[in-house]
Amino acid sequence: MTQMDDLAKPLILIGAGGHAKVVLALAVAAGRKVVGVCDPLLAREGASVWNGISVLGDDSALNQIDSSAMELINGIGQLVGSPLRKTVFQRFFGAGYHFATLIHPTAWVAPDVKLAEGVQVMAGAVIQPDAQVGENSVINTKASIDHDCVIGAHVHIAPGATLCGNVQLDQGAFIGAGAVLIQGLHVGRDAVVGAGVTLTRNLECEQTLLGAPSRLKAH
């Protein structure tokens, strides 16, 4: 199977919230065909169409579809402290499904950047040379990732956040909107950098740094 074969596969969206609207638009802008959405609430309501695509049912509808014939889009947004997005990815990936890696056409991603399965790079984002992004991570609208950054799996980098060079984010880290991380820092697993914070030192596993005024706390 070639990369071009993968790009030709239709997509099915999981979830129908705000993040799902954005990734649906992302997929369409990237030239991918989205054939339907699975969402428990829409299924309970009896909806047949959502944002122009067919409602296939709840997640169990995927049992009727050949996993090798399509790819999924994780439309579950990342909320601080919620494992749902990660759980959805691991559940379906473990069952043999694959998730599309999507890059908006207005984003700039250096040719040597490594993007793992299910990464979503939103409109206006920039990812500079020798950066790496782990599976199921989101580089949101107009976020900027500079050279040699290493971003783990299930990370969310919110709109307008900036990572200077050589920053390392461990699995599950959450970087809030407009945050700035200076070069060479390390953010531990499941740590949170609040919106608008300028991070100037390392942040340990499961610590949260909030702004205005900045204060540090454990989860």
SEKOLLUM-866455 format. One record per residue: residue number from 0; residue in one letter; z, y, x of N, C-alpha, C, O in turn. Coordinates in pm, whole numbers. Layout:
<NUM, "a", <Z, Y, X>, <Z, Y, X>, <Z, Y, X>, <Z, Y, X>>,
...
***
This chain:
<0, "m", <0, -119, 85>, <0, 0, 0>, <0, 125, 89>, <85, 139, 176>>,
<1, "t", <-95, 214, 66>, <-105, 335, 146>, <-34, 451, 78>, <0, 444, -40>>,
<2, "q", <-11, 558, 155>, <51, 676, 96>, <-34, 733, -15>, <19, 782, -115>>,
<3, "m", <-167, 728, 0>, <-255, 779, -106>, <-240, 697, -233>, <-247, 752, -342>>,
<4, "d", <-219, 565, -220>, <-195, 482, -338>, <-68, 527, -410>, <-65, 536, -533>>,
<5, "d", <37, 556, -332>, <162, 603, -392>, <141, 734, -467>, <195, 753, -576>>,
<6, "l", <63, 825, -410>, <39, 955, -472>, <-39, 942, -602>, <-33, 1031, -687>>,
<7, "a", <-112, 832, -619>, <-190, 811, -740>, <-107, 750, -852>, <-152, 745, -967>>,
<8, "k", <13, 702, -821>, <94, 637, -923>, <148, 739, -1024>, <184, 850, -985>>,
<9, "p", <153, 702, -1152>, <216, 790, -1250>, <367, 795, -1228>, <424, 708, -1163>>,
<10, "l", <428, 898, -1283>, <571, 922, -1265>, <643, 916, -1399>, <588, 953, -1503>>,
<11, "i", <768, 869, -1395>, <856, 871, -1511>, <982, 948, -1472>, <1045, 920, -1370>>,
<12, "l", <1018, 1043, -1556>, <1132, 1130, -1531>, <1258, 1069, -1592>, <1256, 1021, -1706>>,
<13, "i", <1367, 1071, -1516>, <1497, 1026, -1565>, <1582, 1150, -1591>, <1613, 1225, -1499>>,
<14, "g", <1620, 1171, -1717>, <1703, 1286, -1752>, <1621, 1398, -1812>, <1501, 1411, -1786>>,
<15, "a", <1687, 1481, -1896>, <1615, 1588, -1965>, <1698, 1716, -1974>, <1697, 1784, -2076>>,
<16, "g", <1770, 1746, -1867>, <1847, 1870, -1862>, <1773, 1980, -1788>, <1651, 1976, -1774>>,
<17, "g", <1850, 2078, -1739>, <1788, 2191, -1670>, <1718, 2151, -1542>, <1607, 2197, -1515>>,
<18, "h", <1783, 2065, -1461>, <1718, 2022, -1337>, <1591, 1944, -1366>, <1492, 1955, -1294>>,
<19, "a", <1594, 1865, -1473>, <1475, 1788, -1510>, <1356, 1879, -1541>, <1243, 1847, -1508>>,
<20, "k", <1382, 1993, -1605>, <1274, 2088, -1634>, <1209, 2137, -1505>, <1087, 2150, -1495>>,
<21, "v", <1294, 2164, -1404>, <1243, 2217, -1278>, <1162, 2111, -1203>, <1055, 2140, -1150>>,
<22, "v", <1213, 1987, -1199>, <1140, 1884, -1124>, <1015, 1839, -1198>, <920, 1794, -1135>>,
<23, "l", <1014, 1850, -1331>, <889, 1824, -1404>, <783, 1926, -1364>, <669, 1890, -1338>>,
<24, "a", <822, 2053, -1360>, <729, 2157, -1316>, <686, 2135, -1171>, <569, 2156, -1137>>,
<25, "l", <779, 2091, -1086>, <749, 2061, -947>, <644, 1952, -937>, <546, 1966, -864>>,
<26, "a", <663, 1842, -1012>, <568, 1731, -1007>, <429, 1773, -1052>, <329, 1737, -991>>,
<27, "v", <424, 1849, -1160>, <294, 1895, -1211>, <227, 1987, -1110>, <107, 1975, -1086>>,
<28, "a", <303, 2077, -1049>, <247, 2167, -949>, <196, 2091, -828>, <99, 2132, -763>>,
<29, "a", <262, 1978, -796>, <221, 1896, -683>, <104, 1804, -716>, <59, 1727, -631>>,
<30, "g", <55, 1813, -838>, <-64, 1736, -876>, <-35, 1594, -921>, <-126, 1511, -927>>,
<31, "r", <92, 1565, -954>, <127, 1430, -999>, <128, 1423, -1152>, <156, 1521, -1220>>,
<32, "k", <97, 1306, -1204>, <93, 1283, -1349>, <226, 1225, -1394>, <266, 1118, -1349>>,
<33, "v", <293, 1297, -1485>, <420, 1250, -1541>, <391, 1197, -1681>, <348, 1272, -1769>>,
<34, "v", <416, 1068, -1702>, <374, 1004, -1828>, <486, 996, -1931>, <460, 968, -2048>>,
<35, "g", <610, 1022, -1889>, <716, 1015, -1987>, <852, 1043, -1928>, <868, 1058, -1807>>,
<36, "v", <952, 1049, -2019>, <1089, 1076, -1978>, <1182, 976, -2046>, <1161, 941, -2162>>,
<37, "c", <1283, 931, -1974>, <1388, 847, -2029>, <1517, 928, -2033>, <1560, 983, -1932>>,
<38, "d", <1578, 936, -2151>, <1700, 1013, -2165>, <1777, 962, -2286>, <1722, 958, -2396>>,
<39, "p", <1903, 923, -2269>, <1980, 866, -2382>, <1994, 962, -2500>, <1984, 920, -2615>>,
<40, "l", <2018, 1091, -2473>, <2037, 1186, -2582>, <1909, 1203, -2663>, <1913, 1202, -2786>>,
<41, "l", <1797, 1219, -2594>, <1669, 1230, -2666>, <1641, 1105, -2748>, <1589, 1114, -2859>>,
<42, "a", <1675, 990, -2692>, <1653, 864, -2765>, <1739, 859, -2891>, <1691, 818, -2997>>,
<43, "r", <1866, 900, -2880>, <1953, 899, -2997>, <1905, 996, -3104>, <1920, 970, -3224>>,
<44, "e", <1849, 1107, -3061>, <1799, 1208, -3156>, <1667, 1168, -3219>, <1622, 1232, -3315>>,
<45, "g", <1604, 1063, -3166>, <1475, 1020, -3219>, <1358, 1106, -3176>, <1253, 1105, -3241>>,
<46, "a", <1375, 1183, -3069>, <1267, 1270, -3021>, <1150, 1187, -2968>, <1171, 1082, -2907>>,
<47, "s", <1030, 1234, -2990>, <911, 1165, -2940>, <844, 1239, -2826>, <771, 1178, -2746>>,
<48, "v", <867, 1370, -2817>, <805, 1452, -2712>, <910, 1549, -2659>, <989, 1605, -2735>>,
<49, "w", <911, 1568, -2527>, <999, 1666, -2462>, <920, 1739, -2356>, <866, 1676, -2265>>,
<50, "n", <913, 1870, -2366>, <840, 1953, -2269>, <699, 1901, -2240>, <653, 1904, -2126>>,
<51, "g", <634, 1853, -2344>, <496, 1812, -2332>, <472, 1670, -2285>, <357, 1629, -2271>>,
<52, "i", <578, 1592, -2261>, <562, 1453, -2220>, <633, 1361, -2319>, <725, 1404, -2389>>,
<53, "s", <590, 1236, -2324>, <643, 1140, -2420>, <786, 1100, -2386>, <820, 1081, -2270>>,
<54, "v", <868, 1087, -2488>, <1002, 1031, -2472>, <989, 879, -2485>, <950, 827, -2589>>,
<55, "l", <1022, 809, -2378>, <1005, 664, -2374>, <1125, 590, -2430>, <1115, 471, -2461>>,
<56, "g", <1237, 659, -2444>, <1362, 597, -2490>, <1472, 627, -2392>, <1463, 722, -2314>>,
<57, "d", <1579, 547, -2396>, <1684, 562, -2297>, <1643, 488, -2170>, <1530, 442, -2158>>,
<58, "d", <1735, 475, -2074>, <1699, 416, -1946>, <1651, 272, -1957>, <1577, 224, -1871>>,
<59, "s", <1692, 203, -2062>, <1651, 64, -2078>, <1500, 50, -2102>, <1445, -59, -2087>>,
<60, "a", <1434, 159, -2139>, <1289, 154, -2160>, <1215, 115, -2033>, <1104, 62, -2039>>,
<61, "l", <1278, 141, -1917>, <1213, 106, -1791>, <1201, -44, -1771>, <1120, -90, -1690>>,
<62, "n", <1281, -121, -1845>, <1274, -266, -1832>, <1139, -322, -1875>, <1102, -433, -1838>>,
<63, "q", <1065, -244, -1954>, <935, -289, -2004>, <820, -243, -1915>, <703, -266, -1948>>,
<64, "i", <852, -177, -1803>, <748, -116, -1718>, <753, -180, -1580>, <860, -197, -1523>>,
<65, "d", <638, -214, -1527>, <627, -273, -1394>, <670, -170, -1289>, <609, -64, -1277>>,
<66, "s", <774, -202, -1214>, <828, -106, -1117>, <730, -77, -1004>, <741, 26, -938>>,
<67, "s", <634, -166, -979>, <537, -144, -872>, <421, -55, -916>, <339, -13, -834>>,
<68, "a", <414, -26, -1046>, <299, 48, -1099>, <327, 197, -1115>, <237, 273, -1149>>,
<69, "m", <451, 239, -1091>, <485, 380, -1110>, <602, 416, -1018>, <660, 330, -952>>,
<70, "e", <633, 545, -1014>, <749, 595, -941>, <837, 675, -1037>, <791, 719, -1142>>,
<71, "l", <961, 691, -999>, <1055, 768, -1080>, <1079, 905, -1020>, <1057, 928, -901>>,
<72, "i", <1124, 996, -1105>, <1175, 1126, -1061>, <1319, 1135, -1109>, <1347, 1114, -1227>>,
<73, "n", <1411, 1166, -1020>, <1551, 1183, -1057>, <1569, 1324, -1113>, <1572, 1422, -1038>>,
<74, "g", <1581, 1333, -1244>, <1596, 1463, -1308>, <1740, 1501, -1334>, <1766, 1600, -1403>>,
<75, "i", <1834, 1424, -1279>, <1976, 1455, -1296>, <2016, 1560, -1193>, <1997, 1540, -1073>>,
<76, "g", <2069, 1670, -1239>, <2112, 1776, -1148>, <2240, 1738, -1076>, <2316, 1653, -1123>>,
<77, "q", <2264, 1802, -962>, <2384, 1775, -884>, <2493, 1875, -919>, <2476, 1995, -898>>,
<78, "l", <2603, 1826, -973>, <2721, 1908, -1001>, <2830, 1872, -902>, <2845, 1755, -866>>,
<79, "v", <2905, 1972, -857>, <3012, 1946, -761>, <3111, 1846, -820>, <3162, 1865, -931>>,
<80, "g", <3137, 1740, -747>, <3233, 1640, -789>, <3180, 1532, -880>, <3251, 1437, -912>>,
<81, "s", <3054, 1544, -923>, <2995, 1444, -1012>, <2910, 1346, -933>, <2825, 1388, -855>>,
<82, "p", <2930, 1215, -951>, <2849, 1115, -880>, <2724, 1074, -956>, <2652, 985, -910>>,
<83, "l", <2696, 1135, -1071>, <2592, 1083, -1161>, <2454, 1078, -1096>, <2385, 976, -1108>>,
<84, "r", <2413, 1185, -1028>, <2280, 1186, -968>, <2267, 1072, -865>, <2168, 1000, -865>>,
<85, "k", <2367, 1058, -779>, <2367, 951, -680>, <2367, 814, -747>, <2296, 723, -704>>,
<86, "t", <2448, 797, -852>, <2456, 670, -922>, <2323, 629, -982>, <2283, 513, -973>>,
<87, "v", <2254, 725, -1045>, <2122, 697, -1104>, <2024, 651, -996>, <1952, 554, -1015>>,
<88, "f", <2021, 721, -885>, <1930, 684, -776>, <1962, 544, -726>, <1872, 460, -714>>,
<89, "q", <2087, 517, -697>, <2123, 387, -640>, <2100, 274, -739>, <2060, 164, -701>>,
<90, "r", <2125, 300, -866>, <2104, 197, -968>, <1960, 152, -974>, <1931, 32, -969>>,
<91, "f", <1869, 247, -984>, <1728, 210, -1000>, <1664, 168, -869>, <1580, 78, -868>>,
<92, "f", <1703, 230, -760>, <1650, 188, -631>, <1693, 44, -601>, <1614, -36, -550>>,
<93, "g", <1817, 12, -634>, <1866, -122, -613>, <1797, -225, -700>, <1794, -344, -668>>,
<94, "a", <1741, -179, -812>, <1670, -269, -903>, <1521, -281, -869>, <1446, -347, -940>>,
<95, "g", <1480, -218, -759>, <1342, -233, -714>, <1248, -119, -748>, <1128, -127, -719>>,
<96, "y", <1300, -14, -809>, <1217, 103, -839>, <1213, 196, -718>, <1301, 192, -632>>,
<97, "h", <1110, 280, -713>, <1100, 379, -607>, <1090, 519, -667>, <1039, 539, -777>>,
<98, "f", <1142, 615, -590>, <1145, 754, -634>, <1045, 837, -555>, <1034, 823, -433>>,
<99, "a", <972, 923, -625>, <872, 1008, -561>, <939, 1113, -474>, <1041, 1172, -513>>,
<100, "t", <882, 1138, -358>, <919, 1251, -273>, <824, 1364, -307>, <702, 1349, -293>>,
<101, "l", <876, 1477, -351>, <793, 1585, -406>, <813, 1715, -328>, <925, 1753, -296>>,
<102, "i", <702, 1781, -299>, <702, 1910, -229>, <621, 2009, -311>, <503, 1986, -339>>,
<103, "h", <683, 2118, -350>, <610, 2221, -425>, <502, 2283, -336>, <526, 2303, -217>>,
<104, "p", <384, 2314, -391>, <277, 2370, -308>, <308, 2506, -248>, <242, 2548, -153>>,
<105, "t", <409, 2577, -301>, <446, 2705, -240>, <555, 2690, -134>, <593, 2788, -70>>,
<106, "a", <606, 2569, -115>, <703, 2545, -6>, <627, 2528, 125>, <508, 2494, 125>>,
<107, "w", <697, 2553, 238>, <639, 2527, 369>, <725, 2426, 441>, <843, 2450, 467>>,
<108, "v", <664, 2313, 474>, <734, 2204, 543>, <657, 2172, 670>, <540, 2135, 663>>,
<109, "a", <721, 2186, 786>, <654, 2159, 913>, <602, 2014, 916>, <663, 1925, 857>>,
<110, "p", <490, 1992, 985>, <429, 1859, 982>, <517, 1747, 1035>, <500, 1632, 995>>,
<111, "d", <610, 1776, 1125>, <692, 1670, 1183>, <826, 1650, 1111>, <909, 1571, 1156>>,
<112, "v", <846, 1720, 1001>, <970, 1702, 924>, <971, 1563, 860>, <868, 1516, 812>>,
<113, "k", <1087, 1499, 860>, <1101, 1366, 800>, <1175, 1379, 667>, <1291, 1421, 663>>,
<114, "l", <1106, 1343, 558>, <1164, 1347, 425>, <1178, 1204, 374>, <1079, 1131, 369>>,
<115, "a", <1298, 1165, 338>, <1321, 1030, 288>, <1283, 1020, 140>, <1242, 1118, 78>>,
<116, "e", <1297, 901, 87>, <1257, 873, -51>, <1336, 958, -150>, <1458, 973, -139>>,
<117, "g", <1263, 1013, -247>, <1325, 1087, -356>, <1365, 1229, -325>, <1427, 1294, -409>>,
<118, "v", <1331, 1280, -207>, <1362, 1420, -173>, <1279, 1512, -262>, <1162, 1486, -287>>,
<119, "q", <1341, 1620, -308>, <1273, 1721, -390>, <1280, 1856, -320>, <1389, 1909, -298>>,
<120, "v", <1164, 1911, -285>, <1156, 2039, -216>, <1095, 2139, -314>, <977, 2128, -350>>,
<121, "m", <1175, 2235, -357>, <1135, 2325, -464>, <1052, 2444, -415>, <1030, 2463, -296>>,
<122, "a", <1009, 2523, -511>, <920, 2636, -485>, <981, 2733, -384>, <1098, 2771, -395>>,
<123, "g", <900, 2773, -286>, <940, 2875, -191>, <1034, 2829, -81>, <1073, 2909, 3>>,
<124, "a", <1071, 2702, -79>, <1160, 2652, 27>, <1085, 2644, 159>, <963, 2631, 163>>,
<125, "v", <1161, 2650, 269>, <1105, 2640, 404>, <1185, 2536, 482>, <1308, 2542, 484>>,
<126, "i", <1116, 2442, 545>, <1181, 2344, 631>, <1108, 2344, 765>, <990, 2311, 773>>,
<127, "q", <1179, 2381, 869>, <1119, 2404, 1000>, <1113, 2275, 1085>, <1168, 2173, 1045>>,
<128, "p", <1045, 2281, 1202>, <1018, 2160, 1281>, <1142, 2079, 1317>, <1251, 2131, 1340>>,
<129, "d", <1118, 1947, 1322>, <1216, 1846, 1366>, <1339, 1836, 1277>, <1442, 1783, 1318>>,
<130, "a", <1328, 1887, 1155>, <1436, 1867, 1059>, <1419, 1731, 991>, <1309, 1676, 985>>,
<131, "q", <1530, 1678, 939>, <1529, 1552, 866>, <1610, 1569, 738>, <1715, 1633, 737>>,
<132, "v", <1558, 1511, 629>, <1626, 1520, 499>, <1641, 1380, 442>, <1542, 1308, 428>>,
<133, "g", <1764, 1340, 409>, <1792, 1207, 360>, <1756, 1186, 214>, <1726, 1281, 142>>,
<134, "e", <1759, 1062, 173>, <1713, 1021, 40>, <1789, 1093, -72>, <1909, 1119, -64>>,
<135, "n", <1712, 1122, -178>, <1767, 1177, -302>, <1828, 1315, -285>, <1905, 1360, -371>>,
<136, "s", <1795, 1385, -177>, <1847, 1520, -155>, <1755, 1624, -217>, <1635, 1601, -234>>,
<137, "v", <1813, 1738, -251>, <1739, 1848, -313>, <1745, 1970, -222>, <1852, 2016, -184>>,
<138, "i", <1626, 2022, -189>, <1614, 2151, -120>, <1565, 2248, -226>, <1445, 2250, -258>>,
<139, "n", <1654, 2326, -281>, <1622, 2400, -401>, <1544, 2529, -372>, <1513, 2560, -257>>,
<140, "t", <1515, 2602, -478>, <1425, 2716, -474>, <1462, 2817, -365>, <1573, 2869, -361>>,
<141, "k", <1366, 2843, -277>, <1377, 2942, -169>, <1488, 2913, -69>, <1531, 3004, 2>>,
<142, "a", <1535, 2791, -63>, <1628, 2754, 44>, <1553, 2747, 176>, <1433, 2720, 179>>,
<143, "s", <1624, 2772, 287>, <1562, 2776, 419>, <1637, 2683, 514>, <1757, 2699, 534>>,
<144, "i", <1565, 2587, 571>, <1623, 2489, 663>, <1555, 2510, 798>, <1434, 2489, 810>>,
<145, "d", <1631, 2550, 899>, <1568, 2580, 1027>, <1557, 2454, 1114>, <1591, 2345, 1070>>,
<146, "h", <1508, 2472, 1236>, <1472, 2362, 1324>, <1588, 2267, 1353>, <1703, 2309, 1365>>,
<147, "d", <1556, 2140, 1363>, <1649, 2035, 1409>, <1769, 2012, 1318>, <1867, 1950, 1361>>,
<148, "c", <1765, 2060, 1196>, <1873, 2029, 1104>, <1863, 1884, 1058>, <1753, 1832, 1040>>,
<149, "v", <1977, 1819, 1041>, <1981, 1681, 993>, <2063, 1680, 864>, <2183, 1707, 865>>,
<150, "i", <1997, 1648, 755>, <2058, 1652, 622>, <2067, 1510, 570>, <1967, 1439, 564>>,
<151, "g", <2186, 1468, 532>, <2208, 1333, 487>, <2157, 1306, 346>, <2095, 1392, 284>>,
<152, "a", <2185, 1187, 298>, <2145, 1146, 163>, <2230, 1216, 58>, <2346, 1250, 81>>,
<153, "h", <2169, 1237, -61>, <2239, 1288, -179>, <2301, 1426, -155>, <2406, 1458, -211>>,
<154, "v", <2236, 1507, -75>, <2280, 1644, -46>, <2209, 1740, -140>, <2092, 1720, -173>>,
<155, "h", <2279, 1844, -183>, <2216, 1949, -263>, <2229, 2081, -189>, <2339, 2125, -156>>,
<156, "i", <2115, 2144, -162>, <2112, 2278, -102>, <2058, 2372, -209>, <1940, 2367, -242>>,
<157, "a", <2144, 2456, -262>, <2115, 2536, -380>, <2018, 2651, -348>, <1992, 2680, -231>>,
<158, "p", <1965, 2716, -453>, <1868, 2823, -432>, <1916, 2931, -336>, <2029, 2978, -345>>,
<159, "g", <1827, 2969, -245>, <1853, 3080, -155>, <1947, 3053, -41>, <1978, 3145, 35>>,
<160, "a", <1995, 2931, -25>, <2084, 2899, 86>, <2005, 2894, 216>, <1885, 2864, 216>>,
<161, "t", <2073, 2925, 328>, <2008, 2928, 460>, <2087, 2843, 558>, <2207, 2864, 577>>,
<162, "l", <2018, 2748, 621>, <2075, 2671, 730>, <2006, 2712, 858>, <1885, 2695, 871>>,
<163, "c", <2081, 2767, 954>, <2023, 2797, 1084>, <2003, 2667, 1163>, <2034, 2560, 1112>>,
<164, "g", <1952, 2677, 1284>, <1912, 2559, 1357>, <2025, 2464, 1391>, <2140, 2505, 1408>>,
<165, "n", <1991, 2333, 1399>, <2084, 2229, 1445>, <2207, 2211, 1357>, <2311, 2168, 1406>>,
<166, "v", <2197, 2242, 1231>, <2306, 2216, 1138>, <2299, 2070, 1091>, <2190, 2018, 1068>>,
<167, "q", <2413, 2006, 1078>, <2418, 1869, 1028>, <2502, 1865, 900>, <2617, 1910, 898>>,
<168, "l", <2443, 1810, 795>, <2512, 1792, 668>, <2525, 1643, 640>, <2424, 1573, 632>>,
<169, "d", <2646, 1594, 625>, <2665, 1454, 595>, <2640, 1425, 447>, <2625, 1516, 366>>,
<170, "q", <2636, 1297, 415>, <2604, 1252, 281>, <2689, 1321, 175>, <2810, 1334, 188>>,
<171, "g", <2620, 1365, 68>, <2688, 1421, -47>, <2735, 1564, -34>, <2799, 1616, -125>>,
<172, "a", <2704, 1630, 77>, <2744, 1771, 92>, <2673, 1858, -12>, <2562, 1828, -55>>,
<173, "f", <2740, 1965, -51>, <2685, 2059, -149>, <2693, 2199, -90>, <2801, 2247, -55>>,
<174, "i", <2577, 2264, -79>, <2569, 2399, -24>, <2531, 2494, -137>, <2422, 2482, -194>>,
<175, "g", <2620, 2587, -171>, <2601, 2673, -287>, <2492, 2778, -268>, <2445, 2802, -157>>,
<176, "a", <2454, 2839, -378>, <2347, 2939, -379>, <2379, 3055, -285>, <2488, 3112, -289>>,
<177, "g", <2283, 3088, -201>, <2297, 3203, -113>, <2389, 3184, 4>, <2413, 3279, 79>>,
<178, "a", <2443, 3065, 24>, <2530, 3041, 139>, <2450, 3046, 268>, <2330, 3020, 269>>,
<179, "v", <2517, 3081, 378>, <2455, 3086, 510>, <2539, 3002, 606>, <2660, 3021, 616>>,
<180, "l", <2475, 2909, 676>, <2542, 2825, 774>, <2485, 2858, 911>, <2365, 2839, 935>>,
<181, "i", <2569, 2908, 1002>, <2518, 2946, 1133>, <2485, 2821, 1215>, <2523, 2710, 1178>>,
<182, "q", <2416, 2840, 1323>, <2358, 2729, 1400>, <2464, 2634, 1456>, <2574, 2675, 1493>>,
<183, "g", <2426, 2507, 1460>, <2505, 2407, 1528>, <2626, 2354, 1453>, <2704, 2278, 1511>>,
<184, "l", <2644, 2391, 1328>, <2763, 2348, 1254>, <2747, 2208, 1195>, <2636, 2158, 1177>>,
<185, "h", <2862, 2148, 1165>, <2867, 2018, 1101>, <2948, 2028, 972>, <3060, 2078, 972>>,
<186, "v", <2889, 1980, 862>, <2956, 1978, 732>, <2975, 1832, 693>, <2878, 1757, 685>>,
<187, "g", <3100, 1792, 670>, <3132, 1652, 647>, <3090, 1599, 511>, <3045, 1674, 424>>,
<188, "r", <3107, 1471, 495>, <3070, 1400, 373>, <3140, 1459, 251>, <3261, 1478, 250>>,
<189, "d", <3060, 1488, 147>, <3109, 1539, 18>, <3183, 1672, 28>, <3259, 1708, -62>>,
<190, "a", <3161, 1746, 137>, <3219, 1880, 149>, <3135, 1979, 69>, <3018, 1954, 39>>,
<191, "v", <3196, 2091, 35>, <3130, 2193, -48>, <3142, 2329, 19>, <3251, 2373, 55>>,
<192, "v", <3029, 2396, 34>, <3024, 2535, 79>, <2988, 2619, -42>, <2879, 2603, -98>>,
<193, "g", <3078, 2708, -84>, <3059, 2783, -207>, <2945, 2883, -200>, <2896, 2917, -92>>,
<194, "a", <2905, 2929, -316>, <2797, 3027, -326>, <2831, 3154, -249>, <2941, 3207, -261>>,
<195, "g", <2736, 3202, -171>, <2751, 3327, -99>, <2837, 3322, 25>, <2854, 3424, 92>>,
<196, "v", <2892, 3206, 58>, <2978, 3194, 175>, <2895, 3194, 303>, <2787, 3134, 308>>,
<197, "t", <2943, 3262, 408>, <2886, 3248, 542>, <2977, 3156, 620>, <3091, 3192, 652>>,
<198, "l", <2928, 3037, 652>, <3009, 2937, 721>, <2992, 2955, 872>, <2880, 2954, 924>>,
<199, "t", <3105, 2973, 941>, <3102, 2999, 1085>, <3177, 2893, 1165>, <3191, 2905, 1287>>,
<200, "r", <3225, 2788, 1098>, <3293, 2680, 1168>, <3266, 2550, 1094>, <3219, 2552, 980>>,
<201, "n", <3295, 2439, 1156>, <3272, 2309, 1094>, <3360, 2293, 970>, <3468, 2351, 959>>,
<202, "l", <3310, 2212, 877>, <3384, 2183, 754>, <3404, 2032, 746>, <3307, 1956, 753>>,
<203, "e", <3527, 1989, 730>, <3558, 1847, 734>, <3520, 1777, 603>, <3491, 1841, 502>>,
<204, "c", <3522, 1645, 608>, <3493, 1560, 493>, <3576, 1602, 372>, <3698, 1615, 381>>,
<205, "e", <3509, 1623, 257>, <3570, 1652, 127>, <3644, 1785, 121>, <3720, 1808, 27>>,
<206, "q", <3624, 1872, 218>, <3680, 2006, 209>, <3585, 2098, 132>, <3463, 2077, 129>>,
<207, "t", <3643, 2200, 71>, <3566, 2299, -4>, <3599, 2437, 49>, <3717, 2472, 61>>,
<208, "l", <3497, 2515, 79>, <3516, 2653, 121>, <3453, 2744, 17>, <3332, 2742, -4>>,
<209, "l", <3537, 2824, -49>, <3491, 2913, -156>, <3493, 3056, -105>, <3569, 3091, -16>>,
<210, "g", <3408, 3138, -164>, <3396, 3276, -120>, <3471, 3373, -211>, <3528, 3335, -313>>,
<211, "a", <3468, 3498, -169>, <3513, 3616, -246>, <3655, 3608, -300>, <3671, 3602, -422>>,
<212, "p", <3760, 3608, -217>, <3755, 3587, -72>, <3747, 3439, -40>, <3787, 3355, -121>>,
<213, "s", <3696, 3404, 81>, <3683, 3266, 119>, <3820, 3199, 126>, <3917, 3256, 177>>,
<214, "r", <3827, 3078, 75>, <3951, 3001, 85>, <3916, 2854, 97>, <3820, 2806, 37>>,
<215, "l", <3994, 2784, 174>, <3968, 2645, 205>, <4062, 2558, 124>, <4181, 2588, 113>>,
<216, "k", <4008, 2450, 68>, <4093, 2355, -2>, <4032, 2216, 9>, <3913, 2200, 34>>,
<217, "a", <4116, 2116, -8>, <4068, 1977, -13>, <4026, 1947, -157>, <4073, 2011, -251>>,
<218, "h", <3937, 1848, -172>, <3895, 1808, -307>, <4014, 1750, -385>, <3998, 1710, -500>>,
***
